[in-house]
Amino acid sequence: MSASELREFFRLLSILQSEQSDSSLEIPSDVDCV
């Protein structure tokens, strides 16, 4: 896998994890990184 593919993979992973743990809180994954 290329670096860009890995970044996309981990981005999707973080989105899935955040949705599972904070399903009631609609927080964009971009905000969590700040």
Secondary structure by P-SEA (a helix, b strand, c coil): ccaaaaaaaaaaaaaaaaaaaccccccccccccc
